């Protein structure tokens, strides 16, 4: 017995010791991610950090979850639970590794998110499990990249593996390996990624065994349980700071790949003493399009905003989740059943789940007495992964799927203490990153023309929403290929809060005949769509099979997050700074913030007059109850604010002002009853 083991047995419940132990586990889970980033040859993993890692106890309950992508908490736990339920205990041995990507059994987000799960033995006894998972470039099926907007059932999406053994006692099972190799478009890259997942789990096994060697098996187990109990108690204490109540809201999934319709994602949040219930049972029935998501993903999507806004300082383990209940109905878009397609469900319905929960938690937190809780109120994030896949031969003639991970570039919602983060990605991806441009150009047959912040995209407010991204690329060293694009925030923008305006929606365009190849040959690099030889064509929320040839241009403008507070209360100097940085146009500064900017600086006299006029105009709006209210089409209102939004019938923005002061107290994106 080591000195440390003897000491820890005497101070079993010392909170400092438990914290040291918990941080050791957290470091192990993060080290797994470092192994993946260093060992993978894919920009998706090494550059965009699109992966997750976790450690569970022997029964599959979460011991430590590294916060790479929190949306996969339910998936990781379900994968272990499914393996334990379907594999006889005597067939689980040291050195075994299982592979899973099936949304219907192991709860994966979609089939192209592949995970490996390893039991961790001490002697002949399982003491833990670990999981390493990431988005791979392809896993077979009809669509290059394996996200299939054209699918009407999951059988057309990709190869599915329901937690089957791929390594037996340290030796790769060749039959499974060859099945995967035969079914995917880029086997060398994908199989290399699977090896890096296995390496991450091997590292976790080494580290856990070393930790158990220091503490002893029984002390290890005891500390795991104490850490869960402490986390649970802290979460319950925090929830008690919220006033009891029931809050309801609806967000809308857009376009299921076949039909341009709206699909309600309805949530009722109940705060009851020390317990939160998120009820999604009123959401739309599952569709024949690829936007459905599993109950495991809904759980991770619902819990993620709570982790970020209500418990940002608390650890993530099974105890954290005990006071949180997520209810779904099988056969809905939030709890898919066979054989409905799912290959974009977490990016579509899953992110709508996060967005509606963010809104509801904001309402509850704003009523709390605790300033820490109020300061963490957050406006809605963009929460739209702008997925684009280009499938074309590279300079060697090899067909390569290009998943542009710049799609994770929407803006964050603002808070009472500061602006939303620019190009933040999704709320449930706290360690999201963008790939290096040169790395993408090295790996894929494309050339970027520009990548910059999307001007006027963040929702106006006393604190503005984070900005999205504006980028363009053209095929390069290729004869051309086909492009698929997918958006989940195309027509219904994210809400602001406490008087802040909505953020913008996202869009793709395609310019045929742009002539970029000719311009580059002449030494000229186009810097905007206005410099192309043809006008851009706006794409719908989901389009696939578009031909993109040499000289053509694909552009993405990802939207921003919602604003917080009345924009007229924003410091004029901050508005002028945004204009100088290119985040705002001069016209948007005037229309949205009432700030007159001249020569890069705010004109104090003109700004005072302009803001006085705007407040007077608000006071003249028609009365509805206690507020002066204006309602109008979303496209028209957001255009007036210097923003962009795809028009859709039935979508309006309502603005509510104090009729005496003209202070804006609430804005709301409203979808007409029955729309969708």
PAFI-322743 format. One record per residue (C-alpha): residue number from 1; x, y, z; residue in one letter. Coordinates in steps of 0.25 Angstrom, whole numbers. Layout:
BEGIN
{NUM,{X,Y,Z},A}
...
end
This chain:
BEGIN
{1,{0,0,0},X}
{2,{6,14,-4},X}
{3,{6,25,6},X}
{4,{-4,33,-2},X}
{5,{-14,21,-1},X}
{6,{-12,20,14},X}
{7,{-14,35,15},X}
{8,{-27,35,6},X}
{9,{-33,24,14},X}
{10,{-33,32,26},X}
{11,{-39,44,20},X}
{12,{-50,37,11},X}
{13,{-59,49,10},X}
{14,{-50,61,10},X}
{15,{-55,70,-1},X}
{16,{-41,75,-5},X}
{17,{-37,60,-7},X}
{18,{-49,58,-15},X}
{19,{-47,70,-24},X}
{20,{-32,65,-26},X}
{21,{-37,52,-30},X}
{22,{-48,57,-39},X}
{23,{-38,66,-46},X}
{24,{-29,54,-48},X}
{25,{-41,47,-55},X}
{26,{-44,60,-63},X}
{27,{-29,61,-68},X}
{28,{-30,47,-73},X}
{29,{-42,49,-81},X}
{30,{-36,62,-87},X}
{31,{-23,54,-90},X}
{32,{-31,44,-98},X}
{33,{-35,56,-107},X}
{34,{-21,61,-108},X}
{35,{-17,47,-113},X}
{36,{-28,47,-123},X}
{37,{-24,61,-129},X}
{38,{-9,57,-130},X}
{39,{-12,43,-136},X}
{40,{-23,47,-146},X}
{41,{-20,51,-160},X}
{42,{-34,57,-162},X}
{43,{-36,72,-160},X}
{44,{-50,69,-155},X}
{45,{-43,64,-142},X}
{46,{-29,71,-142},X}
{47,{-34,84,-146},X}
{48,{-49,85,-143},X}
{49,{-49,77,-130},X}
{50,{-62,70,-134},X}
{51,{-61,59,-124},X}
{52,{-64,55,-110},X}
{53,{-58,46,-99},X}
{54,{-64,41,-85},X}
{55,{-61,31,-74},X}
{56,{-72,23,-67},X}
{57,{-73,14,-55},X}
{58,{-74,-1,-57},X}
{59,{-89,0,-60},X}
{60,{-88,11,-70},X}
{61,{-92,23,-62},X}
{62,{-84,36,-64},X}
{63,{-71,38,-55},X}
{64,{-65,49,-64},X}
{65,{-69,55,-77},X}
{66,{-59,64,-84},X}
{67,{-66,76,-89},X}
{68,{-62,75,-104},X}
{69,{-77,73,-109},X}
{70,{-87,72,-97},X}
{71,{-98,68,-106},X}
{72,{-93,53,-106},X}
{73,{-94,51,-92},X}
{74,{-106,42,-93},X}
{75,{-100,35,-105},X}
{76,{-88,31,-98},X}
{77,{-95,26,-86},X}
{78,{-105,18,-95},X}
{79,{-94,12,-103},X}
{80,{-88,5,-90},X}
{81,{-102,2,-85},X}
{82,{-105,-5,-98},X}
{83,{-92,-13,-99},X}
{84,{-95,-18,-85},X}
{85,{-109,-22,-88},X}
{86,{-105,-29,-101},X}
{87,{-92,-36,-98},X}
{88,{-90,-47,-88},X}
{89,{-81,-43,-77},X}
{90,{-72,-54,-79},X}
{91,{-70,-49,-93},X}
{92,{-64,-36,-89},X}
{93,{-50,-37,-86},X}
{94,{-37,-28,-84},X}
{95,{-33,-22,-97},X}
{96,{-46,-23,-103},X}
{97,{-52,-11,-111},X}
{98,{-66,-9,-117},X}
{99,{-70,0,-128},X}
{100,{-83,7,-129},X}
{101,{-90,18,-138},X}
{102,{-105,13,-138},X}
{103,{-115,24,-134},X}
{104,{-125,14,-131},X}
{105,{-117,4,-121},X}
{106,{-105,11,-116},X}
{107,{-112,25,-117},X}
{108,{-101,32,-127},X}
{109,{-104,45,-132},X}
{110,{-103,40,-147},X}
{111,{-96,29,-154},X}
{112,{-84,37,-157},X}
{113,{-81,40,-143},X}
{114,{-73,27,-139},X}
{115,{-70,23,-125},X}
{116,{-61,12,-119},X}
{117,{-64,7,-105},X}
{118,{-54,0,-96},X}
{119,{-55,-7,-83},X}
{120,{-45,-4,-73},X}
{121,{-40,-16,-64},X}
{122,{-33,-16,-51},X}
{123,{-29,-31,-50},X}
{124,{-41,-39,-55},X}
{125,{-51,-28,-51},X}
{126,{-57,-17,-59},X}
{127,{-55,-3,-51},X}
{128,{-59,6,-62},X}
{129,{-62,8,-77},X}
{130,{-57,19,-86},X}
{131,{-62,25,-99},X}
{132,{-55,32,-111},X}
{133,{-64,37,-122},X}
{134,{-63,47,-134},X}
{135,{-69,51,-147},X}
{136,{-62,43,-158},X}
{137,{-61,47,-173},X}
{138,{-70,36,-178},X}
{139,{-77,24,-173},X}
{140,{-84,19,-186},X}
{141,{-98,20,-191},X}
{142,{-104,28,-202},X}
{143,{-98,42,-199},X}
{144,{-84,45,-200},X}
{145,{-80,49,-185},X}
{146,{-92,40,-180},X}
{147,{-102,51,-177},X}
{148,{-113,49,-186},X}
{149,{-124,59,-188},X}
{150,{-130,51,-200},X}
{151,{-132,38,-190},X}
{152,{-146,34,-187},X}
{153,{-142,23,-177},X}
{154,{-129,20,-169},X}
{155,{-125,9,-178},X}
{156,{-121,18,-189},X}
{157,{-112,27,-180},X}
{158,{-100,19,-176},X}
{159,{-94,6,-170},X}
{160,{-99,4,-155},X}
{161,{-91,-3,-144},X}
{162,{-99,-6,-131},X}
{163,{-87,-7,-121},X}
{164,{-80,-19,-127},X}
{165,{-66,-24,-123},X}
{166,{-55,-19,-133},X}
{167,{-43,-22,-124},X}
{168,{-43,-35,-116},X}
{169,{-32,-36,-105},X}
{170,{-23,-26,-112},X}
{171,{-25,-32,-126},X}
{172,{-33,-25,-137},X}
{173,{-44,-34,-142},X}
{174,{-41,-34,-157},X}
{175,{-55,-38,-162},X}
{176,{-61,-25,-156},X}
{177,{-49,-17,-161},X}
{178,{-51,-22,-175},X}
{179,{-66,-19,-175},X}
{180,{-64,-5,-171},X}
{181,{-53,-3,-181},X}
{182,{-62,-9,-192},X}
{183,{-73,1,-189},X}
{184,{-67,14,-188},X}
{185,{-61,24,-199},X}
{186,{-48,28,-192},X}
{187,{-44,16,-184},X}
{188,{-30,20,-181},X}
{189,{-34,33,-174},X}
{190,{-46,27,-167},X}
{191,{-39,14,-162},X}
{192,{-27,23,-158},X}
{193,{-37,31,-149},X}
{194,{-43,18,-143},X}
{195,{-29,14,-139},X}
{196,{-27,28,-132},X}
{197,{-40,25,-124},X}
{198,{-34,12,-120},X}
{199,{-21,19,-116},X}
{200,{-29,29,-108},X}
{201,{-36,18,-100},X}
{202,{-23,10,-98},X}
{203,{-17,23,-92},X}
{204,{-29,24,-83},X}
{205,{-27,9,-78},X}
{206,{-13,12,-75},X}
{207,{-16,25,-67},X}
{208,{-28,19,-59},X}
{209,{-20,7,-55},X}
{210,{-9,16,-50},X}
{211,{-19,24,-42},X}
{212,{-25,11,-36},X}
{213,{-11,7,-33},X}
{214,{-9,20,-25},X}
{215,{-23,20,-18},X}
{216,{-27,5,-17},X}
{217,{-39,-1,-24},X}
{218,{-49,1,-12},X}
{219,{-44,16,-10},X}
{220,{-45,18,-25},X}
{221,{-60,13,-25},X}
{222,{-63,21,-12},X}
{223,{-58,34,-18},X}
{224,{-65,32,-31},X}
{225,{-78,31,-23},X}
{226,{-75,42,-13},X}
{227,{-72,51,-25},X}
{228,{-86,48,-32},X}
{229,{-93,51,-19},X}
{230,{-85,64,-17},X}
{231,{-89,69,-31},X}
{232,{-103,65,-29},X}
{233,{-104,73,-16},X}
{234,{-98,85,-22},X}
{235,{-108,84,-34},X}
{236,{-120,83,-25},X}
{237,{-115,95,-17},X}
{238,{-114,103,-30},X}
{239,{-128,99,-35},X}
{240,{-134,103,-22},X}
{241,{-129,117,-25},X}
{242,{-139,118,-36},X}
{243,{-154,121,-33},X}
{244,{-163,109,-35},X}
{245,{-171,111,-48},X}
{246,{-175,105,-62},X}
{247,{-169,111,-74},X}
{248,{-173,107,-89},X}
{249,{-167,111,-103},X}
{250,{-166,105,-117},X}
{251,{-155,106,-127},X}
{252,{-156,101,-141},X}
{253,{-148,91,-149},X}
{254,{-148,95,-163},X}
{255,{-148,87,-176},X}
{256,{-147,72,-174},X}
{257,{-139,70,-187},X}
{258,{-151,67,-195},X}
{259,{-162,77,-191},X}
{260,{-160,92,-188},X}
{261,{-168,92,-175},X}
{262,{-167,95,-160},X}
{263,{-167,84,-150},X}
{264,{-170,89,-135},X}
{265,{-160,86,-124},X}
{266,{-168,89,-112},X}
{267,{-163,89,-98},X}
{268,{-169,91,-84},X}
{269,{-159,94,-73},X}
{270,{-164,91,-59},X}
{271,{-156,96,-47},X}
{272,{-160,89,-35},X}
{273,{-151,91,-22},X}
{274,{-138,84,-26},X}
{275,{-143,77,-39},X}
{276,{-144,82,-53},X}
{277,{-153,75,-63},X}
{278,{-151,77,-78},X}
{279,{-163,71,-85},X}
{280,{-163,70,-101},X}
{281,{-175,61,-102},X}
{282,{-182,71,-110},X}
{283,{-172,72,-121},X}
{284,{-175,68,-136},X}
{285,{-176,54,-141},X}
{286,{-164,48,-147},X}
{287,{-163,51,-162},X}
{288,{-158,44,-174},X}
{289,{-146,53,-175},X}
{290,{-133,53,-168},X}
{291,{-135,63,-157},X}
{292,{-140,53,-146},X}
{293,{-132,51,-134},X}
{294,{-131,40,-123},X}
{295,{-135,41,-109},X}
{296,{-121,41,-104},X}
{297,{-117,53,-113},X}
{298,{-129,60,-108},X}
{299,{-125,58,-94},X}
{300,{-111,63,-97},X}
{301,{-117,75,-104},X}
{302,{-126,79,-93},X}
{303,{-116,78,-82},X}
{304,{-105,85,-89},X}
{305,{-111,99,-87},X}
{306,{-113,96,-72},X}
{307,{-98,92,-71},X}
{308,{-94,105,-78},X}
{309,{-103,115,-72},X}
{310,{-108,110,-58},X}
{311,{-96,100,-54},X}
{312,{-84,106,-62},X}
{313,{-75,104,-49},X}
{314,{-79,90,-46},X}
{315,{-74,77,-51},X}
{316,{-81,68,-61},X}
{317,{-84,54,-56},X}
{318,{-96,45,-53},X}
{319,{-99,52,-40},X}
{320,{-100,65,-48},X}
{321,{-111,59,-57},X}
{322,{-119,53,-45},X}
{323,{-128,65,-43},X}
{324,{-130,67,-58},X}
{325,{-141,59,-65},X}
{326,{-144,59,-80},X}
{327,{-157,54,-85},X}
{328,{-159,50,-99},X}
{329,{-170,42,-107},X}
{330,{-165,31,-116},X}
{331,{-168,33,-131},X}
{332,{-166,48,-130},X}
{333,{-154,57,-136},X}
{334,{-148,57,-122},X}
{335,{-149,42,-120},X}
{336,{-148,35,-133},X}
{337,{-152,21,-136},X}
{338,{-148,11,-147},X}
{339,{-147,13,-159},X}
{340,{-148,28,-160},X}
{341,{-135,35,-165},X}
{342,{-126,42,-155},X}
{343,{-113,46,-161},X}
{344,{-114,61,-158},X}
{345,{-124,60,-146},X}
{346,{-114,65,-136},X}
{347,{-110,77,-144},X}
{348,{-125,80,-147},X}
{349,{-135,76,-136},X}
{350,{-124,74,-126},X}
{351,{-119,89,-127},X}
{352,{-134,93,-127},X}
{353,{-135,86,-114},X}
{354,{-123,94,-108},X}
{355,{-129,107,-113},X}
{356,{-143,105,-107},X}
{357,{-136,101,-94},X}
{358,{-127,113,-94},X}
{359,{-139,122,-95},X}
{360,{-147,115,-84},X}
{361,{-135,115,-74},X}
{362,{-133,130,-77},X}
{363,{-147,133,-73},X}
{364,{-146,125,-60},X}
{365,{-132,130,-57},X}
{366,{-136,145,-59},X}
{367,{-145,143,-47},X}
{368,{-135,138,-38},X}
{369,{-130,146,-26},X}
{370,{-116,141,-28},X}
{371,{-108,151,-36},X}
{372,{-99,139,-41},X}
{373,{-111,132,-47},X}
{374,{-116,145,-53},X}
{375,{-103,149,-59},X}
{376,{-103,136,-67},X}
{377,{-116,138,-74},X}
{378,{-113,136,-89},X}
{379,{-120,140,-102},X}
{380,{-122,129,-112},X}
{381,{-109,125,-120},X}
{382,{-110,123,-135},X}
{383,{-109,108,-132},X}
{384,{-109,104,-147},X}
{385,{-98,95,-153},X}
{386,{-97,100,-167},X}
{387,{-93,87,-173},X}
{388,{-87,86,-187},X}
{389,{-81,74,-194},X}
{390,{-73,75,-207},X}
{391,{-70,62,-214},X}
{392,{-60,63,-225},X}
{393,{-47,56,-230},X}
{394,{-34,62,-225},X}
{395,{-22,65,-234},X}
{396,{-19,50,-233},X}
{397,{-33,46,-238},X}
{398,{-37,41,-225},X}
{399,{-51,44,-221},X}
{400,{-51,51,-207},X}
{401,{-62,56,-198},X}
{402,{-60,70,-193},X}
{403,{-68,73,-180},X}
{404,{-65,88,-178},X}
{405,{-65,89,-163},X}
{406,{-66,104,-164},X}
{407,{-81,101,-163},X}
{408,{-79,102,-148},X}
{409,{-77,117,-148},X}
{410,{-90,123,-144},X}
{411,{-90,134,-133},X}
{412,{-94,132,-118},X}
{413,{-105,139,-110},X}
{414,{-102,151,-102},X}
{415,{-102,152,-87},X}
{416,{-105,163,-77},X}
{417,{-90,164,-75},X}
{418,{-84,164,-89},X}
{419,{-86,162,-104},X}
{420,{-88,148,-110},X}
{421,{-76,141,-115},X}
{422,{-73,143,-130},X}
{423,{-72,130,-138},X}
{424,{-75,122,-126},X}
{425,{-81,109,-132},X}
{426,{-92,102,-125},X}
{427,{-95,104,-110},X}
{428,{-94,89,-108},X}
{429,{-80,89,-114},X}
{430,{-72,97,-104},X}
{431,{-58,94,-110},X}
{432,{-62,95,-124},X}
{433,{-51,101,-133},X}
{434,{-50,104,-148},X}
{435,{-40,97,-157},X}
{436,{-28,105,-162},X}
{437,{-31,109,-176},X}
{438,{-17,104,-182},X}
{439,{-20,90,-175},X}
{440,{-33,89,-182},X}
{441,{-27,94,-196},X}
{442,{-16,83,-194},X}
{443,{-26,72,-191},X}
{444,{-37,75,-201},X}
{445,{-38,80,-215},X}
{446,{-43,94,-211},X}
{447,{-37,108,-210},X}
{448,{-43,119,-201},X}
{449,{-45,133,-206},X}
{450,{-49,140,-193},X}
{451,{-52,136,-178},X}
{452,{-57,148,-169},X}
{453,{-67,152,-159},X}
{454,{-81,153,-165},X}
{455,{-85,168,-164},X}
{456,{-98,172,-157},X}
{457,{-101,157,-153},X}
{458,{-101,158,-138},X}
{459,{-114,162,-131},X}
{460,{-114,177,-127},X}
{461,{-115,179,-112},X}
{462,{-109,186,-100},X}
{463,{-100,174,-102},X}
{464,{-100,169,-116},X}
{465,{-101,155,-121},X}
{466,{-88,149,-126},X}
{467,{-85,150,-141},X}
{468,{-85,138,-151},X}
{469,{-75,136,-162},X}
{470,{-75,140,-177},X}
{471,{-66,131,-186},X}
{472,{-65,126,-200},X}
{473,{-58,115,-207},X}
{474,{-56,110,-221},X}
{475,{-52,96,-227},X}
{476,{-37,95,-228},X}
{477,{-28,85,-236},X}
{478,{-41,77,-239},X}
{479,{-50,75,-251},X}
{480,{-62,79,-241},X}
{481,{-72,71,-234},X}
{482,{-85,71,-226},X}
{483,{-89,79,-214},X}
{484,{-99,77,-203},X}
{485,{-103,88,-193},X}
{486,{-112,87,-181},X}
{487,{-116,98,-171},X}
{488,{-125,97,-159},X}
{489,{-127,112,-157},X}
{490,{-131,118,-170},X}
{491,{-144,124,-168},X}
{492,{-147,126,-153},X}
{493,{-135,134,-146},X}
{494,{-131,132,-132},X}
{495,{-138,140,-121},X}
{496,{-132,152,-113},X}
{497,{-135,154,-99},X}
{498,{-139,165,-89},X}
{499,{-141,175,-101},X}
{500,{-130,170,-110},X}
{501,{-133,167,-124},X}
{502,{-132,153,-131},X}
{503,{-119,149,-138},X}
{504,{-119,146,-153},X}
{505,{-122,133,-160},X}
{506,{-111,126,-169},X}
{507,{-110,124,-184},X}
{508,{-102,117,-195},X}
{509,{-101,123,-209},X}
{510,{-95,116,-221},X}
{511,{-90,125,-233},X}
{512,{-89,117,-246},X}
{513,{-80,124,-256},X}
{514,{-73,133,-246},X}
{515,{-61,133,-254},X}
{516,{-51,131,-242},X}
{517,{-42,122,-250},X}
{518,{-40,133,-260},X}
{519,{-38,144,-250},X}
{520,{-28,136,-242},X}
{521,{-20,133,-255},X}
{522,{-20,148,-257},X}
{523,{-14,150,-243},X}
{524,{-27,156,-237},X}
{525,{-34,150,-225},X}
{526,{-49,154,-224},X}
{527,{-52,159,-210},X}
{528,{-67,159,-210},X}
{529,{-79,153,-218},X}
{530,{-80,167,-225},X}
{531,{-67,164,-232},X}
{532,{-71,151,-238},X}
{533,{-75,150,-253},X}
{534,{-89,145,-249},X}
{535,{-100,147,-239},X}
{536,{-100,137,-227},X}
{537,{-112,128,-226},X}
{538,{-118,127,-212},X}
{539,{-120,112,-208},X}
{540,{-131,106,-200},X}
{541,{-129,100,-186},X}
{542,{-126,87,-192},X}
{543,{-121,84,-206},X}
{544,{-113,73,-211},X}
{545,{-106,68,-224},X}
{546,{-102,82,-229},X}
{547,{-91,82,-239},X}
{548,{-80,91,-235},X}
{549,{-69,93,-246},X}
{550,{-56,100,-248},X}
{551,{-58,115,-246},X}
{552,{-71,114,-238},X}
{553,{-72,119,-224},X}
{554,{-80,114,-212},X}
{555,{-82,124,-201},X}
{556,{-86,123,-187},X}
{557,{-92,133,-177},X}
{558,{-94,127,-164},X}
{559,{-104,135,-155},X}
{560,{-101,142,-141},X}
{561,{-107,140,-127},X}
{562,{-118,148,-121},X}
{563,{-116,161,-114},X}
{564,{-118,165,-99},X}
{565,{-125,178,-95},X}
{566,{-129,190,-102},X}
{567,{-119,194,-113},X}
{568,{-121,208,-110},X}
{569,{-114,206,-96},X}
{570,{-101,201,-103},X}
{571,{-90,210,-101},X}
{572,{-88,218,-114},X}
{573,{-73,216,-113},X}
{574,{-75,201,-113},X}
{575,{-84,203,-126},X}
{576,{-73,211,-133},X}
{577,{-63,201,-129},X}
{578,{-71,190,-136},X}
{579,{-73,199,-148},X}
{580,{-57,201,-149},X}
{581,{-56,185,-147},X}
{582,{-65,183,-159},X}
{583,{-75,176,-150},X}
{584,{-86,187,-153},X}
{585,{-89,196,-164},X}
{586,{-91,211,-162},X}
{587,{-105,209,-166},X}
{588,{-108,197,-157},X}
{589,{-101,206,-145},X}
{590,{-111,217,-148},X}
{591,{-124,208,-150},X}
{592,{-121,197,-139},X}
{593,{-114,205,-129},X}
{594,{-117,220,-132},X}
{595,{-103,223,-132},X}
{596,{-98,233,-143},X}
{597,{-84,229,-147},X}
{598,{-75,238,-155},X}
{599,{-60,236,-158},X}
{600,{-60,224,-149},X}
{601,{-65,231,-136},X}
{602,{-79,233,-130},X}
{603,{-85,247,-132},X}
{604,{-90,250,-118},X}
{605,{-100,261,-121},X}
{606,{-106,254,-133},X}
{607,{-106,241,-126},X}
{608,{-114,247,-114},X}
{609,{-124,253,-124},X}
{610,{-125,240,-132},X}
{611,{-128,232,-120},X}
{612,{-138,242,-114},X}
{613,{-146,240,-128},X}
{614,{-146,225,-127},X}
{615,{-151,225,-113},X}
{616,{-162,235,-117},X}
{617,{-166,226,-129},X}
{618,{-167,214,-119},X}
{619,{-176,221,-110},X}
{620,{-186,224,-122},X}
{621,{-187,209,-124},X}
{622,{-201,203,-122},X}
{623,{-204,199,-107},X}
{624,{-206,184,-104},X}
{625,{-208,183,-89},X}
{626,{-196,189,-82},X}
{627,{-187,191,-94},X}
{628,{-186,199,-107},X}
{629,{-185,188,-118},X}
{630,{-180,187,-132},X}
{631,{-182,175,-141},X}
{632,{-176,172,-155},X}
{633,{-171,162,-164},X}
{634,{-157,157,-160},X}
{635,{-150,159,-173},X}
{636,{-155,174,-173},X}
{637,{-151,177,-159},X}
{638,{-138,170,-159},X}
{639,{-134,177,-172},X}
{640,{-138,190,-166},X}
{641,{-128,187,-155},X}
{642,{-117,184,-165},X}
{643,{-118,169,-164},X}
{644,{-122,158,-173},X}
{645,{-133,148,-172},X}
{646,{-139,138,-182},X}
{647,{-154,142,-183},X}
{648,{-165,132,-179},X}
{649,{-180,135,-179},X}
{650,{-185,135,-165},X}
{651,{-172,139,-158},X}
{652,{-172,152,-151},X}
{653,{-164,160,-140},X}
{654,{-172,166,-129},X}
{655,{-165,178,-121},X}
{656,{-170,182,-107},X}
{657,{-167,195,-101},X}
{658,{-170,202,-88},X}
{659,{-180,213,-93},X}
{660,{-175,223,-84},X}
{661,{-160,222,-86},X}
{662,{-159,216,-99},X}
{663,{-149,206,-94},X}
{664,{-150,193,-102},X}
{665,{-153,181,-92},X}
{666,{-155,169,-101},X}
{667,{-155,165,-115},X}
{668,{-160,152,-120},X}
{669,{-159,144,-133},X}
{670,{-174,139,-135},X}
{671,{-178,128,-144},X}
{672,{-193,129,-148},X}
{673,{-202,118,-142},X}
{674,{-203,106,-151},X}
{675,{-190,110,-159},X}
{676,{-183,97,-162},X}
end
